[in-house]
């Protein structure tokens, strides 16, 4: 009989992490490498190659990288295929952490920015899920972890495109789970709270809005990328085999206050 430790083991698994060069994606990729996975990260700049080298040096797993600008649809496909090749043509775990943000009042929001955000945050998520899903369905097993957001629940401010994209990821996660869970592929999502990353740095430093946010977080602090590591391992392992279409908030209790 398997022990509880065995249920959480993912050593030897092959994983693709989009947006894995920095921020939340890097921390999630780091968790997989620390757990003994063979990881390929996709990033939009050469930083992905530095990240891969740094994570491989830490081990015990390994990390390689493929560069891909998800604003260009053809590069979504090409970078996924490069990643797959780096992993020997197979993938067990997909994490779709690539995302961008633009802030404007809704009445002034540029349509070009809307298009860019939906292209990266939603269209590319579907494409990567579809490509990975085909491989996973063929062998009857796999784990897909999408990255939603708290704004999918409450709307946010000055981020209409980001909110729409993350609400789309939430519903896409549920739909894919309905289609694939019975065939062995678990599709779930993490909804991070307010994390101190480059994307939220301006909010952290805003004396008014930053204080409003912090005052509502029961944990009493902003989140850190490493706060996603435990949930990443859970959703990547057999411990989550009976979980499908779940949107797990990792937010310091923000949503329930």
KEZA-283258 format. One record per atom (N, C-alpha, C): x, y, z; residue in one letter. Coordinates in steps of 0.001 Angstrom, whole numbers, padded with zeros to 6 digits, always signed. Each point is the difference from the previous one (the first is absolute). Last residue first. Example, Ala and Ser with C-alpha at 12.3 -4.5 7.8 and 13.67 -1.06 7.14 Angstrom:
<fises>
+012850-002250+007080S
+000820+001190+000060S
-000770+001090+000730S
+000290-005720-000070A
-000890+001190+000000A
+000900+001200+000000A
</fises>
This chain:
<fises>
-012750+037447+003763X
-000139+001047+001020X
-001089+000986-000407X
+001705-003879-002542X
-001050-000317+000968X
-000169+001066+001072X
+003319+000119-003637X
-001330-000152-000589X
-001101-000191+001032X
+004767+000348+001223X
-000595+001241-000495X
-001458-000173-000439X
+003612-003115+001937X
-001342+000171+000548X
-000759+001199-000534X
+004418-001547-001456X
+000095+000496+001368X
-001346+000259+000643X
+000836-001965-004461X
-000178+001447+000098X
+000106+000561+001412X
-000604-004070-003639X
+001167+000058+000876X
+000226+001491+000241X
-004289-003322-002033X
+000601+001292+000330X
+001187-000166+000931X
-002285-003365-003802X
+000494+000074+001376X
+000616+001372+000263X
-003537-002775-003315X
+000726+001267-000054X
+000441+000277+001434X
-001637-004702-002962X
+000099+000800+001222X
+000806+001266-000257X
-001164-003949-002950X
-000684+001271-000166X
+000040+000890+001223X
+001107-004876+001160X
-000170+000472-001368X
-000769+001300-000054X
+002440-004271+003282X
-000321+001427-000052X
-000083+000439-001455X
+001428-004327+001902X
-001465+000107+000009X
-000456+001454-000042X
+004711-001222+000037X
-000633-000765-001078X
-001522+000146-000050X
+003934+001897+002795X
-001131+000783-000517X
-000779-000745-001088X
+003928-001796+002134X
-000824+000423+001136X
-001241+000774-000459X
+003622-001480-002873X
-001146-000892+000110X
-000910+000359+001164X
+002965+004008-002093X
+000216-001357+000493X
-001280-000827+000017X
+000610+004787-001054X
+000816-000743-000966X
+000076-001484+000326X
-002210+003264+002791X
-000745-000111-001255X
+000764-000771-001067X
+002118+000771+004248X
-001263-000720+000191X
-000719-000228-001326X
+003841+002734+000006X
+000343-001412+000159X
-001265-000841+000164X
-000582+004654-000208X
+000526-000509-001269X
+000306-001495+000093X
-001207+002373+003863X
-001169-000287-000824X
+000419-000558-001353X
+003442+001405+002901X
-000706-001149+000544X
-001199-000402-000837X
+002537+003944-001181X
+000720-001260-000200X
-000791-001213+000486X
-000975+004951+000124X
-000710-000880-000936X
+000617-001392-000095X
+001798+003693+002596X
-001242-000439+000632X
-000804-000935-000910X
+004058+002338-001316X
+000193-001327+000596X
-001240-000511+000735X
+000146+004461-001942X
-000075-001082-000996X
+000136-001388+000599X
-002024+003718+003137X
+001296-000144-000651X
-000101-001144-001011X
-003742+003679+002604X
+000489-001321-000342X
+001366+000056-000652X
-001698+003649+003644X
-000159-000319-001407X
+000549-001412-000245X
-001878+001113+004907X
+001123+000301-000896X
-000393-000268-001440X
-002797-000937+003934X
+000777+001145+000445X
+001203+000332-000849X
-003883-003362-000032X
+001352-000489+000297X
+000938+001124+000404X
-004525+000882-001468X
+000090-000537+001352X
+001387-000503+000383X
-001419+003922-003468X
+000602-001335-000061X
+000138-000551+001416X
-001570+004482-001166X
-001030-001014-000219X
+000561-001427-000004X
+002731+003996+000484X
-000937-000026+001126X
-001058-001092-000145X
+003109+000894-003531X
+000627-000691+001126X
-000954-000121+001185X
-001425+002500-003774X
+000127-001423-000313X
+000545-000764+001207X
-000245+004667+000297X
-001347-000567-000062X
+000053-001512-000224X
+004028+002446-000200X
-000462-000178+001382X
-001395-000613+000032X
+001822+001088-004201X
+000769-001068+000609X
-000450-000284+001419X
-001831+003691-002340X
-000545-001279-000463X
+000741-001181+000625X
+001654+004289+001226X
-001432-000100+000270X
-000528-001376-000371X
+004612+001181-000718X
-000294+000164+001428X
-001476-000140+000354X
+003024-002420-003902X
-001025+001040+000063X
-000445+000174+001459X
+003102-003409-001530X
+000608+001276+000370X
-001008+001151+000080X
-001293-004428-001339X
+000647-000154+001301X
+000512+001349+000503X
-001739-000218-004372X
-001047-000060+001018X
+000602-000098+001403X
+002891-000180-003711X
-000550+001357+000140X
-001086+000042+001066X
+001911-004211-001156X
+000929+000837+000753X
-000546+001411+000209X
-001772-004174-002323X
-000720+000717+001065X
+000880+000984+000754X
+001645-002730-003639X
-001299+000445-000488X
-000738+000854+001029X
+004187-002167+001005X
+000169+001193-000828X
-001343+000562-000450X
-000486-002701+004358X
+000780-000289-001198X
+000154+001297-000782X
-002445-001813+004548X
+001019+001023-000225X
+000930-000463-001115X
-005364-001240+000700X
+001362-000489+000151X
+000995+001125-000288X
-005478-001067+001097X
+000914+001101-000289X
+001417-000431+000354X
-002918-004085-001027X
-000428+001277+000566X
+000953+001111-000415X
-001087-004671-002869X
+000869+000692+000961X
-000653+001272+000527X
-001882-004643-002026X
-000344+001421-000069X
+000860+000738+001024X
+000189-004968-002905X
+000341+000753+001206X
-000400+001452-000248X
-001903-004875-002327X
+000636+001314-000078X
+000322+000520+001385X
-001024-004952-003161X
-000367+000861+001118X
+000719+001335-000146X
-000881-005169-002430X
+000195+001406-000348X
-000549+000847+001147X
+001562-005470-001244X
-000514+000956+000984X
+000323+001420-000442X
-000591-004996-002557X
+000742+001270+000019X
-000683+000969+000958X
-001571-004577-001251X
+001270-000045+000715X
+000786+001281+000092X
-004524-001071-001852X
+001008-000671-000829X
+001399+000134+000583X
-003913+002047+001901X
-000356-001408-000119X
+000963-000796-000849X
+000524+004730+000420X
+000258-000670+001276X
-000298-001492-000070X
-000663+003406-003669X
+001189-000846+000085X
+000169-000781+001293X
-003662+003256-001406X
+000328-000795-001182X
+001023-001097+000296X
-001240+003133+003388X
-001185-000781-000381X
+000297-000932-001164X
+003338+003038+001277X
-000150-001067+000986X
-001203-000878-000333X
+000670+003831-002542X
+000971-001035-000354X
-000063-001162+000979X
-002691+003742+000931X
-000465-000706-001194X
+000946-001121-000382X
+001188+002842+003592X
-001150-000842+000350X
-000485-000807-001208X
+003448+003136-000673X
+000467-001071+000881X
-001133-000965+000336X
-001054+003927-002335X
+000679-000960-000864X
+000488-001195+000815X
-001809+003623+002320X
-001040-000794-000651X
+000588-001031-000960X
+003017+002937+002169X
-000765-000734+001010X
-001027-000910-000653X
+002408+002970-002705X
+000837-001125+000417X
-000738-000857+001024X
-002085+003997-001326X
+000006-000976-001084X
+000825-001226+000349X
+000062+003613+002891X
-001316-000648+000090X
-000124-001061-001085X
+003786+002602-000178X
+000088-000954+001101X
-001350-000660+000286X
+000268+003351-003373X
+000848-001134-000372X
+000043-001046+001110X
-002319+004066+000745X
-000705-000830-000979X
+000825-001238-000355X
+002012+003194+002807X
-001125-000654+000679X
-000736-000939-000948X
+003377+002666-001822X
+000578-001027+000870X
-001105-000777+000707X
-001293+003693-002543X
+000463-001088-000866X
+000578-001144+000829X
-001485+003987+002247X
-001107-000735-000620X
+000459-001179-000862X
+001972+003250+003715X
+000573-001173-000665X
-001080-000810-000720X
-000446+003916+003097X
+000897+000436-001084X
+000644-001165-000731X
-002132-001688+004309X
-000158+001383-000462X
+001099+000335-000998X
-002815-004807+002119X
+001175+000849-000070X
-000337+001404-000473X
-002613-004653+000553X
+000022+001043-001025X
+001258+000819-000108X
-001570-004133+002756X
-000568+001281+000433X
+000214+001170-000944X
+001235-004791-000825X
-001100-000076+000958X
-000628+001365+000284X
+003826-000618-002786X
-001043-000790-000652X
-001227-000124+000891X
+004001+002019+001516X
-000887+000927-000709X
-001054-000738-000818X
+003506-002279+002444X
-001124+000443+000830X
-000959+000905-000759X
+002787-003499-002859X
+000283+001159+000836X
-001220+000304+000861X
+002593-004243-003187X
-001104+000944-000015X
+000399+001210+000855X
+002698-004194-002499X
+000091+001078+000982X
-001133+000985-000239X
+000734-005678-000922X
-000111+001347-000553X
+000113+001031+001113X
+001417-005360-000806X
-000241+001023+001014X
-000015+001356-000696X
-000289-005712-001101X
+000069+001357-000537X
-000382+000977+001105X
+001586-005525-000784X
-000404+001057+000922X
+000192+001353-000672X
-000632-005761-001343X
+000668+001286-000123X
-000580+001007+000968X
-000998-005197-002775X
+000346+000655+001255X
+000698+001325-000273X
-001358-003388-003388X
-000965-000188+001077X
+000364+000607+001330X
+001994-000063-004697X
+000572-000965+000951X
-000872-000171+001243X
-001320+002940-003528X
+000445-001196-000721X
+000576-001047+000944X
-001256+004319+001583X
-001164-000857-000254X
+000405-001298-000685X
+003321+003323+000705X
-000430-000618+001261X
-001175-000944-000205X
+001562+002544-003669X
+001025-000959+000406X
-000460-000755+001246X
-002744+003463-001554X
+000018-001073-000991X
+000995-001088+000387X
-000203+003990+002584X
-001112-000910+000229X
-000026-001160-000967X
+003096+003602-000451X
+000381-000931+001055X
-001084-001049+000220X
-000948+003342-003128X
+001167-000748-000453X
+000431-001031+001040X
-003540+002949+001121X
-000399-000905-001080X
+001168-000869-000441X
+000805+003385+003160X
-000802-001077+000589X
-000396-001021-001066X
+002200+003845-001463X
+000922-000878+000725X
-000743-001152+000667X
-002610+003269-002217X
+000849-000712-000960X
+000931-000979+000717X
-002731+002873+002637X
-000766-001050-000680X
+000879-000810-000938X
+001975+003668+002070X
-000309-001028+000997X
-000772-001141-000661X
+000913+003857-002508X
+001176-000865+000112X
-000222-001108+001031X
-003434+003263-000545X
+000172-000782-001228X
+001162-000986+000131X
-000706+002942+003696X
-001088-000951-000213X
+000222-000864-001238X
+003124+003434+001595X
-000564-000542+001241X
-001090-001047-000197X
+002324+002385-003700X
+000974-000675+000872X
-000691-000764+001130X
-002704+002463-003049X
+000830-000901-000805X
+000951-000803+000895X
-002699+003439+001845X
-000783-001207-000282X
+000822-001015-000784X
+002019+004142+000867X
-000218-000739+001245X
-000798-001272-000248X
+000755+002974-003649X
+001243-000605+000463X
-000226-000877+001227X
-003635+002561-001718X
+000349-001125-000878X
+001249-000720+000493X
-001287+003942+002253X
-000979-001078+000223X
+000381-001237-000818X
+002423+003884-000772X
+000406-000635+001256X
-000945-001147+000350X
-001103+002573-003732X
+001221-000759-000267X
+000510-000710+001244X
-003647+002975+000261X
-000404-001292-000543X
+001220-000859-000321X
-000081+003778+003909X
+000290-000163-001428X
-000374-001400-000489X
-002264+002928+004084X
+000839-001169-000229X
+000252-000201-001491X
-002656+003380+002666X
+001176+000402-000771X
+000863-001191-000427X
-003979-000372+002682X
-000433+000874-001096X
+001156+000446-000893X
+000758-002727+003942X
-000697-000729-001057X
-000372+000892-001179X
+004339+001068+002911X
-001435+000049+000251X
-000730-000610-001191X
+004820-001804+000662X
-000635+001241-000435X
-001442-000031+000504X
+004830-003316-000123X
-000978+000678+000854X
-000467+001314-000613X
+002344-005285-001152X
-000026+001413-000391X
-001106+000668+000807X
+003035-005065-000240X
-000960+000901+000625X
+000144+001404-000594X
+001242-005785-000925X
+000380+001409-000034X
-001124+000830+000594X
+002087-005569-000059X
-001076+000996+000033X
+000554+001407-000047X
+001077-005845+000495X
+000323+001204-000778X
-001172+000971+000048X
+000186-004548+001955X
+000188+001173+000855X
+000333+001274-000768X
-001685-005325-000285X
-000126+001149-000906X
+000063+001292+000812X
+001598-005478+000337X
-000387+001168+000793X
+000001+001205-000920X
+000002-005803-000317X
+000038+001304-000666X
-000446+001059+000990X
+001866-005539-000150X
-000526+001149+000752X
+000136+001245-000859X
+001389-004185-001695X
-000916-000502+001023X
-000730+001132+000714X
+002699-001079-005052X
-000268+000950+001079X
-001045-000612+000937X
+003786-001157-004554X
-001084-000353+000918X
-000190+001105+001035X
+003578-000352-003461X
-001262-000245-000687X
-001176-000339+000894X
+004630+001251+001317X
-000016-001311-000648X
-001342-000367-000602X
+001358+004234+002100X
-000433-001011+000956X
-000096-001393-000620X
+001159+003858-002554X
+000965-000008+001096X
-000312-001081+001029X
-003053+000761-003508X
+001207-000659-000502X
+001063-000087+001083X
-003876+002418+000935X
-000312-001422-000080X
+001219-000791-000475X
+000274+004657-000023X
-000001-000510+001373X
-000233-001504+000011X
-000363+002227-004105X
+001397-000032+000441X
+000109-000592+001403X
-004290+000718-001678X
+000627-001135-000676X
+001483-000108+000369X
-002396+003687+001621X
-000511-001225+000622X
+000682-001217-000628X
+000922+004141-001883X
+000679-000148+001282X
-000503-001224+000757X
-002041+001096-004150X
+001393-000392-000206X
+000728-000192+001329X
-004596+001502-000025X
+000151-001364-000526X
+001468-000420-000057X
-000886+004366+001267X
-000614-000869+001006X
+000206-001447-000426X
+001235+003328-002983X
+001030-000309+000989X
-000557-000778+001183X
-002823+001571-003505X
+000865-001040-000537X
+001085-000392+000999X
-002984+003590+000989X
-000609-001324+000115X
+000916-001106-000500X
+001293+004654+002293X
+000030-000535-001359X
-000482-001446+000040X
+000413+002363+003949X
-000766+000969-000791X
-000069-000436-001464X
+002601-002330+003283X
-001380-000445-000140X
-000916+001055-000615X
+005353-001366-000298X
-000801+001198+000254X
-001465-000347-000249X
+004574-003114+001308X
-001198+000177-000804X
-000783+001224+000425X
+004677-003617+000877X
-000465+001386-000058X
-001225+000096-000901X
+002135-004074+003257X
-000326+000374-001380X
-000541+001420+000030X
+003040-003680+003512X
-000822+001161-000340X
-000215+000133-001490X
+001299-003656+004566X
+000437+000542-001285X
-000961+001120-000367X
+001464-003186+004655X
-000825+001014-000654X
+000670+000456-001291X
-000151-004275+004213X
+000698+000794-001006X
-000958+000999-000630X
+000413-002637+005185X
-000497-000117-001361X
+000818+000848-000954X
+000700-000001+004769X
+000587-001165-000667X
-000530-000240-001410X
+001746+004372+000810X
-000447-001388-000039X
-001039-000307+001076X
+003042+003983-001346X
-000541-000315+001325X
-000435-001458+000102X
+001593+001849-004084X
+001114-000027+000953X
-000481-000372+001402X
-003160+000686-003459X
+000705-001271-000182X
+001140-000134+001007X
-002323+004056-000168X
-000805-001043+000615X
+000660-001366-000136X
+002069+003754-002045X
+000000+000155+001454X
-000777-001126+000680X
+000035+000233-004737X
+001325-000359+000508X
+000036+000064+001518X
-003934+001429-002168X
+000181-001444-000168X
+001340-000456+000565X
-000931+004635-000111X
-000806-000694+001001X
+000222-001504-000072X
+001977+002615-003302X
+000686+000187+001282X
-000750-000727+001112X
-001985+000079-004198X
+001177-000877-000036X
+000811+000123+001294X
-003787+002778-000701X
-000431-001386+000206X
+001194-000949+000015X
+000403+004681-001015X
+000005-000299+001437X
-000396-001445+000260X
-000066+002264-004312X
+001107-000906+000293X
+000125-000310+001491X
-004893+001227-001765X
+001324+000606-000177X
+001073-001031+000334X
-004710-000928+000360X
-000020+000911-001148X
+001346+000664-000253X
-001136-005122+002114X
+000034+001414+000356X
+000116+000863-001229X
-000807-005433+002125X
-000142+000873-001168X
-000034+001431+000497X
+002003-005041+002004X
-000691+001270+000191X
-000043+000766-001311X
+000543-005375+001819X
+000322+000947-001072X
-000811+001264+000249X
+001741-004616+003149X
-000841+001162-000298X
+000521+000752-001218X
+000036-004756+003227X
+000709+000508-001169X
-000882+001098-000587X
+000007-001625+005391X
-000564-000029-001357X
+001017+000446-001042X
+000205-000290+005105X
+000633-001007-000843X
-000553-000116-001404X
-000917+003156+003815X
-000665-001292+000211X
+000523-001086-000937X
+001537+004490-000296X
+000351-000448+001350X
-000615-001367+000320X
-001190+002087-004037X
+001392-000445-000057X
+000444-000536+001359X
-004259+001898-000222X
+000044-001248-000763X
+001421-000552-000084X
-000687+004222+002010X
-000576-001061+000832X
+000080-001348-000704X
+001315+003806-002411X
+000984-000345+001020X
-000514-001125+000895X
-002917+001896-003128X
+000987-000848-000666X
+001059-000466+000993X
-003092+003071+001582X
-000667-001278-000239X
+000940-000977-000705X
+001500+004388+000686X
-000109-000687+001281X
-000661-001364-000154X
+000267+002794-003792X
+001335-000487+000404X
-000089-000780+001302X
-003903+002129-001527X
+000352-001150-000830X
+001343-000574+000371X
-001517+004018+002075X
-000715-001175+000477X
+000392-001250-000780X
+003494+003655-000825X
-001250+000154+000735X
-000598-001311+000470X
+003224-000391-004205X
+000012+000922+001140X
-001336-000059+000735X
+001132-002872-003757X
+001294+000659+000176X
+000053+000864+001245X
-003741-002746-002084X
+000801-000571+001071X
+001319+000693+000274X
-004124+000167-003168X
+000265+001114+000915X
+000902-000416+001146X
-002054-004138-001835X
+000044+001243-000767X
+000156+001160+000977X
+001309-005333+000369X
-000502+001150+000752X
+000119+001237-000887X
+000081-005838-000167X
+000180+001257-000732X
-000630+001109+000823X
+001982-005351+001163X
-000911+001139+000156X
+000390+001163-000901X
+000666-005702+001601X
+000415+001024-000956X
-001035+001126-000002X
+001728-003971+003875X
-001037+000517-000893X
+000571+001101-000888X
+002448-002194+003600X
+000027-000684-001289X
-001064+000456-000975X
-000991+000725+005110X
+001334-000112-000574X
-000049-000837-001279X
-003542+001333+003244X
-000076+000284-001439X
+001371-000082-000652X
-003138-001226+004898X
+001237-000092-000765X
-000242+000296-001478X
-003282-000326+003732X
+000473+001332-000381X
+001286-000043-000828X
-002121-003952+001757X
-001057+000712-000723X
+000468+001355-000516X
+002764-002723+002836X
-000019-000462-001390X
-001026+000771-000827X
+000232+000716+004675X
+001149+000590-000686X
-000004-000374-001475X
-003103-001971+002856X
-000408+001362-000332X
+001135+000727-000725X
+000104-005194-000621X
-000034+000882+001166X
-000473+001379-000438X
-001192-004917-002387X
+000746+001254-000052X
-000120+000750+001323X
-000255-005438-000453X
-000845+001203+000000X
+000878+001250+000000X
</fises>
